[in-house]
């Protein structure tokens, strides 16, 4: 009765196999016993009870074996002397230890497996032995069904819990989106409308129009920033979008400081990262996380602020810290700052979602982020990431106010810009070559087909294109389709590709990466966006002298 109760209360297969094997051995006074499950055309020895566990874990074919024939037929079999049965090879048992066996199927119709007991003496199992083992097998088959149902129920519960968590996250994101529409986006819209009406009426002093246009421009920039930030926030609700790979955090910091180069110069700041490890993470999320933390330190710190990024090995995970020597935070603000739309200062121009995004990124990566209240000398943010197989620290990265390269022995790079819109072609040219004062040889194409022909022509003339700035949404052949054709055309010399788009849609980012693009630039383009992408292209060099820059290629 105790055996039946123990078997019936079992809730996992490993425990069921262990209890059954021990019970069979004890009930029949056997030297050992084995619990075997059917796995297709094989038997799997799941558990063995007794001093010798030589068969545990092994698999064997069902055809041509004693145990296999019992599982296939559903009929018990007893062998009084294993040395007299041709189906048992001499290598299967040690005759000095095992002489007789009894095999009973687990469930007689469509057996799940079998229970095998072995005696170290000559013994022909009688009807009582067989009946006892059949009764145990019957109890076990019912328990097996219970275990299977229990495991299925657990899986459904886990699925429902995950679904509930996703619904809660989506509800939170919907509230953020609604808040942005109801409040934050209305302010710049009102600004644009009000000053546009003033200009249209013509009643304002003419000298004020430049000021009005500047205010309209700033409001439009804020609307774009809010839309992009809210979109990023809502994209972090779906764990299925999380694709991890080995990410060198030193390279991440280098890319971030490239993106923030103008702000670093304006603030006279120094950003230092020391011996950061490689982690298993989503590369774009790590960039977003570090950039938000460093940007906060630059905006809120004094002129000349120093930002330091460190990592500590804590065994099963890495702990990163981003600290600065700025004014720090009040104790009652260290948790509030992670709430959506929470801005501590009235003059802050951000969306108030930066740290909320950081917390969502950490949740997706099974880590956490917090602000250390008692840190001396400024603010200190810490976040953790579970360790992966690759996790050794890399080289020190250091970015400061004045590190520039000198230009020697290189030709000006050839850049092919592909976009179907004349306005975007001209805007990109003006922003990169006029505003950002970046020198390069510019070639333009208005379709994927035209761009492929220009690339072939450039190769024939031995003036290959060094960088391709490729729009995604084009009629006829999209940027992704053109990139696929480019990779297949062996007549075109290798060229670095940066995809250009007006959005940061996660699926587009993934597809660009899968097709081997060197980067992804969000319109309107800028030199600050290009810098971290150029940093990982060995043949292209960005040479800067004051405000002027030259994009060159190794001759």
C-alpha positions in Angstrom: 0.0 0.0 0.0 2.9 2.4 0.8 4.4 1.6 -2.6 1.1 2.3 -4.4 0.8 5.6 -2.5 4.3 6.7 -3.2 4.0 5.8 -6.9 0.6 7.6 -7.2 1.9 10.8 -5.6 4.9 11.1 -7.8 5.0 14.2 -10.0 8.1 13.7 -12.2 9.4 10.9 -14.4 12.8 10.6 -12.7 11.2 10.0 -9.2 8.7 7.5 -10.7 11.5 5.5 -12.4 13.5 5.4 -9.1 10.5 4.4 -6.9 9.4 1.7 -9.3 12.9 0.2 -9.8 13.5 0.1 -6.0 10.0 -1.4 -5.4 10.5 -4.2 -8.0 13.8 -5.2 -6.5 12.5 -5.2 -2.9 9.2 -7.0 -3.7 10.9 -9.9 -5.5 14.1 -10.1 -3.6 16.1 -9.5 -6.8 19.8 -8.6 -7.1 18.8 -5.5 -9.1 16.0 -4.2 -11.3 15.8 -1.8 -14.2 13.1 0.7 -15.3 13.0 1.0 -19.1 10.9 3.3 -21.3 10.2 2.9 -25.0 11.7 5.6 -27.3 10.6 4.8 -30.9 12.5 1.7 -32.0 14.7 1.8 -29.0 14.6 1.0 -25.3 16.0 3.5 -22.8 17.3 2.3 -19.4 16.1 5.3 -17.4 16.9 3.9 -13.9 18.5 0.9 -12.2 18.2 -0.2 -8.6 21.0 -2.2 -7.1 24.7 -2.1 -6.4 25.6 -2.3 -10.1 24.2 0.5 -12.4 26.0 -0.5 -15.5 22.9 -0.3 -17.7 21.5 3.0 -16.5 21.3 5.5 -19.4 22.1 3.0 -22.2 19.8 2.5 -25.3 19.3 -0.7 -27.2 17.2 -1.8 -30.2 13.9 -3.4 -29.5 14.2 -6.0 -32.2 16.1 -9.1 -31.3 16.3 -8.5 -27.6 14.3 -10.1 -24.7 13.2 -6.8 -23.2 12.4 -5.4 -26.7 10.2 -8.4 -27.5 8.2 -7.9 -24.3 7.7 -4.2 -25.0 6.6 -5.0 -28.6 4.3 -7.8 -27.7 3.0 -6.7 -24.3 3.6 -10.3 -22.9 5.8 -10.9 -19.9 8.8 -13.2 -20.2 10.8 -15.2 -17.6 14.2 -16.9 -18.2 15.4 -19.3 -15.5 19.0 -19.6 -16.8 20.3 -16.8 -19.1 23.1 -19.1 -20.3 20.6 -21.4 -22.0 18.8 -18.6 -23.9 20.3 -17.7 -27.3 18.7 -14.3 -27.4 21.0 -13.1 -24.6 24.6 -12.6 -25.6 27.3 -13.6 -23.1 28.5 -10.0 -22.9 25.1 -8.7 -21.7 25.3 -10.2 -18.2 28.0 -11.5 -15.8 26.8 -15.1 -15.2 28.5 -15.0 -11.8 26.2 -12.1 -10.7 23.0 -12.6 -12.8 21.5 -16.0 -13.6 17.7 -15.5 -14.0 15.5 -12.6 -15.2 11.9 -11.6 -15.3 10.6 -8.9 -17.7 7.1 -7.4 -17.5 5.6 -4.7 -19.8 4.5 -1.4 -18.4 0.9 -1.3 -19.7 -0.1 -4.4 -21.7 -1.8 -2.6 -24.5 0.7 -0.4 -26.4 3.4 -0.8 -23.6 5.3 2.3 -22.5 8.3 0.3 -21.5 9.2 -2.6 -19.2 10.4 -3.5 -15.7 13.2 -6.0 -15.5 14.3 -7.8 -12.4 17.5 -10.0 -12.2 18.4 -12.7 -9.7 21.9 -13.9 -8.9 20.6 -17.5 -8.6 18.8 -19.9 -10.9 15.1 -19.2 -10.4 12.0 -19.6 -12.6 9.6 -16.8 -11.8 6.2 -18.3 -10.7 2.7 -16.9 -11.1 2.9 -14.9 -7.9 6.2 -13.2 -9.0 4.6 -12.3 -12.4 1.4 -11.1 -10.8 3.3 -8.9 -8.3 5.4 -7.3 -11.0 2.3 -6.9 -13.3 0.5 -5.1 -10.5 3.5 -2.7 -9.9 3.7 -2.1 -13.7 -0.1 -1.3 -13.8 0.2 1.2 -11.0 3.3 2.7 -12.7 1.4 3.1 -16.0 -1.4 5.0 -14.3 1.2 7.2 -12.5 3.1 7.8 -15.8 -0.1 9.2 -17.3 -0.6 11.4 -14.2 3.0 12.6 -14.5 2.5 13.4 -18.2 -0.7 15.3 -17.5 0.9 17.1 -14.5 3.9 18.2 -16.7 1.5 19.3 -19.4 -0.5 21.3 -16.9 2.7 22.9 -15.5 3.7 23.9 -19.1 0.2 25.4 -19.6 0.5 27.3 -16.3 3.9 28.6 -17.2 2.6 29.6 -20.6 -0.4 31.5 -19.1 1.9 33.2 -16.6 4.2 34.3 -19.5 1.1 35.5 -21.4 -0.2 37.4 -18.4 3.2 39.1 -18.0 3.2 40.0 -21.7 -0.3 41.4 -21.4 0.7 43.5 -18.4 3.8 44.8 -20.2 1.7 45.6 -23.3 -0.9 47.4 -21.1 1.9 49.4 -19.5 3.2 50.3 -23.0 -0.3 51.3 -24.1 -0.5 53.6 -21.1 2.9 55.1 -22.1 1.7 55.5 -25.7 -1.6 57.1 -24.6 0.3 59.5 -22.2 2.6 60.5 -25.1 -0.4 61.2 -27.4 -2.5 62.9 -24.7 0.2 65.2 -23.3 3.8 65.1 -24.4 3.1 65.1 -28.2 0.4 67.8 -27.9 2.9 70.4 -26.6 5.2 70.5 -29.7 2.1 70.2 -32.0 0.6 73.3 -30.3 3.9 75.1 -30.8 4.1 74.3 -34.5 0.5 75.3 -35.1 0.6 78.5 -33.1 3.8 79.9 -34.7 2.7 78.7 -38.2 -0.5 80.7 -37.7 1.5 83.8 -36.6 3.6 83.5 -39.7 0.6 82.9 -42.0 -1.3 85.9 -40.6 1.7 88.2 -41.4 0.9 90.5 -38.4 4.1 89.7 -36.5 7.2 91.8 -37.0 9.3 90.4 -39.9 12.4 90.3 -37.7 10.7 87.7 -35.5 10.1 85.2 -38.2 13.5 83.6 -37.9 12.9 83.1 -34.2 9.5 81.5 -35.0 11.0 79.2 -37.6 13.6 78.1 -35.1 11.0 77.3 -32.5 9.0 75.4 -35.1 12.1 73.4 -36.0 12.8 72.6 -32.3 9.2 71.5 -31.8 9.4 69.2 -34.9 12.7 67.7 -33.5 11.0 67.0 -30.2 8.0 65.3 -31.9 10.4 63.0 -33.8 12.3 62.3 -30.7 9.2 61.4 -28.7 7.8 59.2 -31.5 11.1 57.3 -31.8 11.5 56.9 -28.0 8.0 55.7 -27.4 8.4 53.2 -30.3 11.6 51.9 -28.8 9.9 51.5 -25.4 6.9 49.5 -26.9 9.3 47.2 -28.9 10.7 45.9 -25.7 7.6 44.0 -24.7 8.1 40.9 -26.8 10.9 38.4 -25.6 10.7 36.5 -28.9 12.4 39.5 -30.6 15.5 39.1 -28.4 18.3 37.6 -30.4 21.5 37.3 -28.5 25.1 37.1 -29.6 28.6 37.7 -28.2 28.9 41.5 -27.6 32.2 43.0 -26.7 31.2 45.8 -24.3 34.4 47.7 -25.1 33.3 48.0 -28.7 29.8 49.0 -27.5 31.4 51.9 -25.4 33.5 53.0 -28.4 30.3 53.1 -30.6 28.4 55.0 -27.9 31.2 57.6 -27.5 31.2 58.0 -31.3 27.5 58.7 -31.3 27.9 61.2 -28.5 31.1 62.7 -29.8 29.6 66.2 -30.3 28.0 66.3 -26.8 31.3 65.0 -25.3 33.2 67.9 -27.0 30.6 70.5 -26.0 30.7 69.3 -22.3 34.5 68.9 -22.3 33.9 65.5 -20.9 36.1 62.4 -20.6 34.5 58.9 -20.9 36.6 55.9 -19.9 35.9 52.2 -19.9 38.3 49.7 -18.4 38.7 46.0 -19.2 35.0 45.3 -20.1 34.0 41.7 -20.8 32.2 40.1 -23.8 28.6 39.2 -22.9 25.8 37.2 -24.4 23.3 39.9 -25.3 21.3 41.8 -27.9 23.9 44.2 -29.4 21.4 47.1 -30.2 20.0 46.8 -26.7 23.4 47.1 -25.1 24.2 50.2 -27.2 20.8 51.7 -26.1 21.5 50.9 -22.5 25.0 52.3 -22.3 24.2 55.3 -24.4 21.2 56.3 -22.2 23.4 56.1 -19.0 26.3 57.9 -20.5 24.1 60.6 -22.1 22.4 61.2 -18.7 25.8 61.7 -17.0 26.9 64.2 -19.7 23.7 66.2 -19.6 23.4 66.4 -15.8 27.1 66.7 -14.9 29.2 69.9 -14.9 31.5 71.0 -17.7 34.5 68.6 -17.7 32.5 65.8 -16.2 34.3 62.5 -16.0 32.3 59.3 -16.7 33.8 55.9 -15.9 32.5 52.5 -16.9 33.7 49.4 -15.0 32.8 45.7 -14.8 33.1 43.3 -11.8 33.2 39.5 -12.0 30.6 38.2 -9.5 30.8 34.5 -10.4 27.7 33.7 -12.3 27.2 37.2 -13.6 28.9 40.5 -14.5 28.1 43.7 -12.6 28.7 46.9 -14.6 28.8 50.4 -13.2 28.5 53.8 -14.9 29.6 56.5 -12.5 30.3 60.2 -12.8 31.6 63.1 -10.7 28.5 65.2 -11.1 26.0 66.4 -8.5 24.5 62.9 -7.8 20.9 62.1 -6.9 18.7 62.6 -3.8 17.8 59.4 -1.9 14.1 59.7 -2.7 14.9 60.0 -6.4 16.9 56.8 -7.0 13.8 54.7 -7.7 11.5 57.4 -9.2 13.9 58.1 -12.1 13.1 54.7 -13.6 9.4 55.5 -13.9 8.1 56.4 -17.4 8.0 60.2 -18.2 9.7 61.0 -14.8 12.0 64.1 -15.3 13.6 65.6 -12.3 14.4 69.0 -13.7 12.1 71.4 -15.5 14.6 72.2 -18.2 15.1 68.6 -19.3 14.4 68.1 -23.0 14.3 64.3 -23.1 11.2 62.1 -23.3 11.6 60.9 -19.7 11.7 57.2 -20.9 15.5 56.7 -21.1 15.9 54.9 -17.8 12.5 53.1 -18.2 13.9 51.7 -21.4 17.1 50.6 -19.6 15.0 48.8 -17.0 13.0 47.0 -19.7 16.3 46.0 -21.5 17.6 44.5 -18.2 14.4 42.6 -17.6 14.6 41.0 -21.1 18.2 40.0 -20.4 17.3 38.5 -16.9 19.4 41.2 -15.2 18.6 44.2 -13.2 19.5 47.9 -13.0 19.5 50.3 -10.1 21.1 53.6 -8.8 23.4 53.5 -5.9 22.3 56.1 -3.4 25.3 56.4 -1.2 27.9 56.8 -4.0 30.4 59.5 -3.2 31.3 62.0 -5.9 28.3 61.9 -8.2 25.8 59.4 -9.6 26.5 55.7 -10.0 24.2 53.3 -12.0 24.8 49.6 -11.8 23.4 46.8 -13.9 23.9 43.0 -14.1 24.1 40.5 -16.9 24.2 36.7 -16.6 27.5 35.2 -17.7 27.9 33.3 -21.0 30.6 31.1 -22.4 32.6 34.0 -23.7 33.2 36.5 -21.0 36.9 37.6 -20.8 37.7 41.2 -20.3 39.0 43.1 -23.4 41.2 46.1 -23.9 40.8 49.4 -22.3 38.7 51.9 -24.3 39.4 55.6 -23.7 37.7 58.6 -25.3 38.7 62.2 -24.4 38.5 65.7 -25.7 41.2 65.7 -28.3 42.1 62.4 -29.8 42.3 62.9 -33.7 44.0 61.1 -36.6 46.4 62.6 -39.1 45.8 61.9 -42.8 48.6 60.3 -44.8 48.8 58.3 -48.0 45.1 57.6 -48.5 42.6 58.4 -51.3 39.3 60.0 -50.8 36.6 57.4 -50.4 33.9 56.7 -53.0 30.4 56.7 -51.5 27.3 55.5 -53.4 24.0 57.0 -52.1 20.9 55.1 -53.1 17.4 56.6 -52.5 14.4 56.9 -54.7 13.5 60.4 -53.4 15.2 63.5 -54.8 14.6 65.4 -51.5 16.3 62.6 -49.5 19.3 62.5 -51.9 19.8 66.2 -51.6 19.2 66.3 -47.8 21.8 63.5 -47.2 24.3 65.4 -49.4 23.8 68.7 -47.6 23.8 67.2 -44.1 27.0 65.1 -44.5 29.0 67.3 -46.9 27.9 70.8 -45.9 26.6 70.7 -42.3 29.0 68.0 -41.0 31.8 69.1 -43.4 32.7 65.5 -44.4 34.7 65.1 -47.6 34.2 62.1 -49.9 33.4 61.4 -53.6 29.6 61.2 -53.9 27.8 59.0 -56.4 24.0 58.9 -56.5 21.5 56.3 -57.7 17.6 56.5 -57.6 16.9 52.7 -57.7 18.4 49.4 -56.7 18.7 48.4 -60.4 20.6 51.6 -61.2 22.8 51.2 -58.1 23.8 47.7 -59.1 24.8 48.9 -62.6 26.9 51.7 -61.1 28.7 49.3 -58.8 29.5 47.0 -61.8 30.7 50.0 -63.8 32.8 51.3 -60.9 34.4 47.8 -60.7 35.2 47.7 -64.4 36.8 51.1 -64.3 38.8 50.1 -61.2 37.3 52.8 -59.2 35.3 50.6 -56.8 32.7 52.0 -54.4 34.0 51.9 -50.8 30.7 52.6 -48.9 27.1 52.1 -49.9 24.4 54.2 -48.1 21.3 52.2 -49.0 17.6 53.3 -48.5 15.3 50.4 -47.4 11.9 51.5 -48.7 12.2 51.9 -52.5 9.6 50.9 -55.2 10.4 48.0 -57.5 13.5 46.7 -55.7 13.8 47.4 -51.9 17.1 48.1 -50.3 17.1 44.6 -48.7 16.3 43.0 -52.1 19.2 45.0 -53.7 21.5 43.9 -50.9 20.6 40.2 -51.5 21.4 40.7 -55.3 24.6 42.5 -54.4 25.8 39.6 -52.3 25.2 37.1 -55.1 26.9 39.1 -57.9 30.6 38.1 -57.9 31.4 40.7 -60.6 31.0 43.5 -58.0 34.0 44.1 -55.7 33.2 43.9 -51.9 31.6 47.1 -50.5 30.6 48.1 -47.0 26.9 48.7 -46.7 25.0 50.9 -44.3 21.2 50.7 -44.4 19.2 53.9 -44.2 15.7 54.2 -42.9 13.3 56.6 -41.2 12.4 54.1 -38.5 14.1 51.8 -36.0 11.8 48.8 -36.6 13.4 45.8 -34.9 12.7 43.4 -37.7 14.5 45.7 -40.2 17.5 45.9 -37.8 17.7 42.1 -37.6 17.4 41.7 -41.4 20.1 44.2 -42.0 22.4 42.4 -39.6 21.6 39.0 -41.2 22.4 40.3 -44.7 25.8 41.5 -43.5 25.2 45.2 -43.4 27.9 47.1 -41.5 25.4 49.4 -39.8 21.9 50.9 -39.7 21.5 54.7 -39.9 18.2 56.4 -39.0 17.3 59.3 -41.2 18.1 62.2 -41.2 21.7 61.0 -41.6 24.6 62.4 -39.6 28.3 62.0 -39.2 27.8 61.1 -35.5 25.7 58.1 -36.5 28.3 57.0 -39.1 31.3 57.2 -36.8 30.8 53.9 -34.8 30.1 52.0 -38.1 33.2 53.4 -39.8 35.2 52.4 -36.7 34.7 48.7 -37.4 35.5 48.9 -41.1 39.3 48.3 -41.5 39.7 49.9 -44.9 37.9 53.1 -44.2 39.3 55.9 -42.1 37.7 59.0 -40.7 40.4 61.7 -40.5 39.4 64.9 -38.6 41.0 68.3 -38.3 39.0 70.8 -36.4 35.4 70.8 -37.8 36.5 69.3 -41.1 36.6 65.6 -41.7 37.7 63.4 -44.6 36.5 59.8 -45.3 39.5 58.0 -46.8 40.3 54.5 -48.1 43.5 52.6 -47.9 45.1 52.9 -51.3 
